[in-house]
Amino acid sequence: MAIPKEVKKIIQDLQKAGYEAYVVGGCVRDFLLGIEPKDWDVTTNAKPEEIQKVFPNSFYENNFLTVTARTGSKSPELAEIEITTYRLEAKYSDKRHPDQVKYAKTLEDDLSRRDFTINAMAMDEKKKIVDLFDGQKDLKNKIIKTVGNPEERFDEDALRMLRAVRFATTLGPALSGSKGFAIEKNTAEAIKKNSIWLEAISKERIRDEFVKIIMADPSTGASTELSRMSSGPSAGIELLRELGLLKYIVPELLDNYGVSQNKHHIYDCYQHAIKSLEYTAKKKFNMHVRLAALLHDIGKPKAKSGEGENATFYNHEIVGARMAFQILNNLKFPKKDVEKITKLVRYHLFYYNVDEVKDASVRRLVKNVGLENMEELLQVRQADRIGSGVPKAEPYKLRHLKYLIEKVSKDPISAKMLEINGNDLVSILNIKPGPRIGQTLDVLLGYVLDDPKKNTKEFLEKEALKLGKLPDKELKKMAEKSKEEKSEIETKEDEMTKQKYWVT
């Protein structure tokens, strides 16, 4: 992997002006992992006003000594490069923001303030690594470890505890037969001890880290007590629970822990949610489906009645939808996301058996959920099945439901498709409403089915005048023939839809 020419030029221009310059932080970590960095950050001993002299086409609009240089690159990731002066940060009174940012004299000072060893490395334009805290060693051994005292690092910014879980969850990949990244023992103990500090962090920042954990690639994994049954996002959720962080994000999930289910499930409520989430990650489903899979049974503990294999959870989907709505709002998710995910939770338990549920019931389901959400609802149902321990995500009856959804969602073939209607014909033909109006529309529909280009008002009015001169018997015969052709087309389309979903 090569350092992009835009980044190299930034470093070289600073060096020509007499300053030190390195790429630093996460981009170095990703570079060493063989992952294409999404952002390239540069650090230098030049002060912001000096950086701007080197790069006139730049801007400086913050209190963190960071200047953004425009490179003119066509690549969005490289069009703007952030250049930050070596800096030190004073005490974090609010566990979120440094009380004061000061200039640092050396690169070592700058690297020593960073969160984790794997993020505290710098690299020059010749790819020589500056590694003062054994970041390369920890990267090789898949260890997440703070730079220096973990309690001090978390005291500075409590979000770093959540970032530790995110890195353990998203970095990788975890090779087959090997564990993913693990959080170093002292670092993990400091998180457990100080997890309550997460309450000082804004819900928006927590949400953003939580979503990154949820959206982790399933090929990555974290070392957890449940690592044999989970990977990627599900391992991340389990890490949050083990470290005492989950209760400050989705405490309702903890109420599911150890809650047994009935004969239809082989896992408890919490493990069921974990396995459901894991399936959605393996299938690379979107954020809405992943969150709905995690939360779809969140209401079960409150709705549970009885114990053992005959326990019931009546209306848990309704209770769960209310809870999901509150959880997502508490985490400050956008309104449209809250509404969609809540809807997926509310209707995930839809009943469907071939030959039992008719078209009208499917239409009601589509109306309640929204046609645009039906595919995601079926994905949540698949995750629910796998999370229950069944081997097949999409049995015949779910494929049959897909067929029915498409069938009832199609616009029916009817005279309503025409660019002319019965009232138009009454005026054009100067006749009263009656059988001839319907018969004429049937014949005109036949013309349009043969050639959709004929569906223009001009053509249809012209043909209507011709049909208006025909005897009743001949017009009726033509209309019946058009109906037969329409029925053949509908049957053929239905057969094609059935084949699409492998149903009979």
N, C-alpha and C positions, 0 to 999 in steps of 0.2 A: 504494500500500500504506500502511496506517495502523499506527501503534504501538498495540498492544492497550491497552484502557482500564486493565487491571490493572497494566501496566508504567508507564503514564503516572501513575497514582495513586501508585505507589512513589516515582517521581521527585519529584512535586509535594509529597508528604508530607515528604520529606527537605528540600526547598527551603523549605517553610513553617517547618521546625524550624531553619532557618538554615544548612543545609549545601549543598554542591555535589552534583549527582547527574547521571549520564549512563548511557545504555546503551552497552555497550562490547564490542569483540572481534568474534567470528564472527557475532553477530546483526546487527551493523552491516554487515559485509561482505555477508551474504546479503540484507539489506534493499536494499542498493544494486544487487545483482544481480537483484532482483525475485524472489528465492526466499523463501518463507515460513520464517522462522527456527524451528528446533526448540526452541531454548533462548534465553531472554532474560536476559542478565547485566547487572547494574547496578554501577557503581563510584561511590564517594563519598569525601569527605574526613572523614566521620563515622567514629569508631572503633566497633568491634563493640558495646561496652556502650552507646554512644550510639544506634546503630542499633536495638538492642533496646528502648530506651526509646520510640523512635518507633513501633516495631512490636512490641507486647507479645506478639502471637501469632507468635513466631518462635523459632528455636533456633540455638545456636552450639556446634558439636561438632567443631572442627578447629583446626589450628595455622596456617591460611592466611588468617586475618582475614576469613573469609566467614561471613556470617549468612544463614540461609534464612528468608525471610518467607512465611507462608501468606496467600494472597489470598482464599481461599474460592471461587475460580473453578471452574466445572464442567469446564473444559478441563484435561486432565492436564498439558499443556505449560505452563499458566499458573497452576496451583494453588499452586506454590511457585516463588519467584523468589530467586535468589542475589544477595546484595548484598555486595560486597567493598570493604574500605577501600583507598584508594590505598596501594600498597606497593612496596618495593624488595626485591630478593633478593640475598643475598650469594653467595659462591662455591659452586659445585656440585662438591664433592669426588668424588662418586660418579657424576657425569654424569647424575644422575636427579632428585635432590632438593636444593633449596637448603639450605645449611648453616644459614642464618638468614633469617627474613623480618622486614623492618623496615617501619615506617610511612613513607610518602612524603608530602611536603608538598603536591605539586602533581600535577595530572592529567598534565602532561608527563612527570614522573618515572615515573608508573605506566605510561604508554604506551610509554616507552622500554625497558621490560624485556620487552616482548612479542616473540613470535617473528618474525612476518612483517609487512611494511608493510600488507598488506591486512587484517590482524587487529589493527592498532594504531590504529584509529579509534574515536572516541566520538561520540555523538549525543544532543542534548537532546530534551526532550519536544516541541519545535517542529520537530524534524527538521533542526536546524542541525548540520552535521558539523564535528567537531574533527579535523583531519587534519594532523599535524605531520611525517609522514614520506612524503608523496606516495602514500599508499595508494590514493586514488581514481585517480590516474594509472596506477599499476601494475595496478589492477583493470581499467581501460579497455584497457590494452595487454596484458592477460592475462600478467602477470609475477609469479612467485613470488620474492620478494626479502626477505632478512632485514632486521630493524631494526638498523642499525649493522653492526658487524663480524661477518660470518657465522661465523668461527671461534669468537668469543666466545659467540655464541648457541648454537652446537652444543656448545661446551664446558660450557655451563650444563645443557643437557638434550639428550643425543644422540638421543633419539627424534624431535627436531625434523627431523632429516635424513629420516626416514621420513615424517613429516607433510608435508614439502615435496613429496614424490612423491604422497602422497595428495591434497593440494590440487590439484596439477597434473592429477591423474587425474579427480577428482570434480567440480571446479568447471566451470562452462560455462553453456550448452552450446557445443560447438564447431560453429559454423555451417558449412553446406555450402560447400566451397571455401576455408575458412579453417582455420588451425591452432588447436588448443586452447591451454591455458595452458602456458607454458614456464618453466623455472627459470632465473633470471638467472645470467649467466656466472660471476661471482665466488662466488655462492651454490653453484652446481653444482660449481665447482672445490674449494670448501671441503668439500663432501660427499665428493667423490672422495678428498681428502687425509685425511679423518678418519673414513671409513666404519667403520674397525675399532672405533671407540667404541661402535658398536651392540652389541658383545658385552657391554657393561656394563648393557644394558637387559634387564629381565625378559622372558621369552618370552611371558608373557601380554599385556604391552603391545605387543610386536611383532605378536603374533597379531591383536590387535584392529585395528591399523592395516592389516595385510595383508588382513584380511577386508574392510575398507572399500574398499580398492583393488580387490579381486576383485569386489565388489558394485557398482562404479561403473556409472552409466548409460552405455550404449554411445554415446549422442549426445555425450558429453563426450570430450575427448581431450587427450593431452599431446603436445608437440612432441618427437619422437624421430627417430632415424635411420630407424626403420621406420614412421614416422607414415603413410606412404602405404599400408601393408599392415595397420595396426592402429589401434584406437581404444579409448577407455574402459579397461577392465581390462587388455587386452592391451598397450596403450600404457604402462600403469602398470608391468607386469612388465618391459617393455623398458627403461623408465627406471631401474628398480631394477638391472638388469644394467649399463646404461651408467655408472651412478654408483657401482658397486662395492658396492651394498648387498645384492644378491640372494644373494651367497655367505654372508651371515650369517642368511639366512631359509630359502631352499630351495637350498642349494649344489648339490644333485643336478641341478637344471635346467640349470646351467652345463655339466654333463657332456654334455648333449644338444646343446649349441651346435655347429653345424657338422658334426654326425654325419649323413652322407648315408643315404638310405633306398634302397628298391628300386623296381622299375618301377611299383608301385602308388601311389607318392607323388611329388608334384612339389616338396615342401618338405623341408628337413632336419628332424631330430627336434625341435629347439627351435622352429623356425617352425611346425611342425605343431601343437605344443602351444599356441602363441600363437593360431593361427587357430582351433583347436578352442574355446579359451576365448572368443574373440571372438564365435563363433556363439552360444554359450550366453548371452552377455550380450545380444546382439541379440534373442534369443528370451525374455529376461527369466526364464531358468531360475533355480532356487534355488541357494543356496550349495553344497550337496552336489554338484550336477551340475557347477557351475562348477569346483570344486576337483578333482573326478574327471576332468573334461575336461582340465584343466591337467596332471594327474599320470598320466593313463591309460597313457602310453607311457614313463614315467620309467625303466623298467627296460630299455629297448631298447639303450642303449650296452653294458650288461653282457651282454646276451643276443645281441649281434650276431655273426654268422659270415659271413665273406666280404665282398666289396665289389661295387659296381656294381649293375646292375639285378636281379641274382639273389641279392643279400644276403638272409640270413634272420635272424629274431629269435625262434627257438623258445622258448616258455615265458616270453616277456617279460612277459606278464600276471601270471604267478605271481611272478616276480622283482619286478615293479612293485608288486604288492599288498604285499609285505613292505616295500619301500622307502617306500611311501605311509604304511603303518602307523607306521613309525619317524619319518617327517617330521612327521606330524600329532601324534604323541605328543610329539615334541620341542618343538612349538609350543604344547603344553598345550591342545589341543582337547578338548572333553568326550568321554568314552568313547563315547557313542552316535553322535556325529558321526564319530569315528575308524572305528568299526565299519561304518557305512553307506558312507562314502566308499571305504574299503578294499575292501568287497564290490563296489562299482561298478567299481573298477579291476580287480579279480580276474576278473570275468565279462564285461568289455566286449567280449571277442573271441569271444563265443558264435557257433557256426556255425549258419546256418539257410538252407536253400534249399527253396522250395516243392516238395512231392512227394518230397523226400529225407528230411526230418526229420519223424518221426511224433509223434503226440500224447504218447507216453511220454517222448520226449526233451524236449518242451516242459514237461511236468510236472516233470521233474528240474531243469530250469533254474529254474522257478518255486520249487521247493522249496529250491534252493541260494541263490537271491537273495532270496526272500521276495516274495510277491505285492505287498506294500505298496511294494516298491522297483522293481518292473518298469517302471513308466512312466519313472522316473528313469534306469534302465539304458538304455532305448531312446533317451532324450534324449542320453545320453553317446555312444551309437552314432551318432546323427545328427551330433553335433559331430565325431566321429572321421571320418566320411565327408567332411564339408565341409572339415575340416582336411587331408584327403588331396588336395584339389583337384577332387573330383567335384562336378558342378553340382547334384545332387539329394540332399537330406538324407533323404527318406523314400521310397525306391522301393517298387514293388509288394510285394516279398518282406517288407519290414518291416511294411507294412500287413497282409499276410497273417499275419505272426507275431502282431501285435496281436490279430487275430481269433482265432487259436488259443489265445493266452493267456487271453482272456476265455472261450473255449469250455471249456477244461480246468479253469478256475477256478470255473465254476459248479457248484453242487450238482446232481448228477444227479436227474432226476425218478424217484423210486422210493418203495417202501412205507416206507422209512426216514423219510420226511417226515411220516408219520402219527403221531398221538398215541396210537397203539395198535400192538402188535406181535404176532408169531406166538404167543409164550408167553401173551399175554393171551387170544388167541382159543382156544387149547387149553383154558384154564380156563373161559372164558365158554361155549363150545359143548360142553365136556365130551367132546372127541374127541381122538384121538391125532394127532401131527404127520403130515401127508400132503398130497396135492395140493389138498384142499379149503381148507386154511389159506392157501396161496399164492393160490388163485383168489379167496377172500374178500377178501384184502388188495388184490388188483388191482381188484376192483369198488369197494371203499371208496376207493381212490386216485382212481378215476374220479369219484366223488361230490365229493371234495375239490378236484380240478382244475376241476370245473364251478363250485364255490362254496367258496373257501378258508375261509369262516366256519364251514363244517361240520366243520372239523378239530378237533373236541373229543372227549374220551374218552366223554362221555355220549352224544353223537349216534352215534358209531361203534359203541359197544357195542350200542345199540338196533338199528342197521341190521344188525350182525353176527348178532344173534339171528334176524332176519327171513330173512337169507341162509342161515342154518343149517338152515332148514326146506325149502329148495329141493332138488329132485332134482339129482343130479350133472350130468346133461346140461344142464339149464337154467343152473346156476351156471357151468359151463365156458363156455357161450355168452356169458354176461354178462361173464366175465373176458376173453375174447378181444376183445370189442367195446371194453372199457376199454383194452386194450393198443393197439388200433388208434388210439384217440383220443389216447393218450399219445404214440404215434409221430408223429401229425400235429402235435401241439403242439411236440414237440422239433424237427421239421423246420421249422416256422414260425419258432420262436425262432432257429434256426441261420441261416435266410435273413435275418432281421432283423439279426443280428450281422454277417453278411457285408456287407449293404448299408451298415452303419455304417462299415465300413473300406474300402468300395469294392473288395471282392474277389469272386471268383467261385468 
